[in-house]
Amino acid sequence: MALLTPQQIAITGPAVTHDPAGASDTIRPDGRVFLWYKNTNGATRNITVVVPGSEYGQARPDIVATIAATTGEELIGPLPRDLADPTTGLITVTTSAQTGLTVAAVRV
């Protein structure tokens, strides 16, 4: 599990760097942070934002995004504080498979 560090987006750059996605990564909540996934594999990939807690006696549903095969890209966010685990203070994001999948945390 890696703690992702957001890259600040600015009008003059710099270029965003994507790194291999982990099976489970974490990030600090921030209403201006997005996760940018790219998939070059021949199969789709599911990205799941694990949503902690419950409301009205039922678990809050996780957020799932499916990234298309080969040239798929997905921006997930912003990532507000209410998605963070109350114990760690971090948001956990899991992936269905990692081959050909990269991620960049970006802050706008």
Sequence and secondary structure as in RCSB ss.txt:
>XXXX:A:sequence
MALLTPQQIAITGPAVTHDPAGASDTIRPDGRVFLWYKNTNGATRNITVVVPGSEYGQARPDIVATIAATTGEEL
IGPLPRDLADPTTGLITVTTSAQTGLTVAAVRV
>XXXX:A:secstr
 EE   EE  TT      EE  SEEEE  BTTEEEEEEE SSS EEEEEE   EETTEE   EEEEE TTTEEEE
E  B GGGS TTT  EEEEES  TTEEEEEEE 
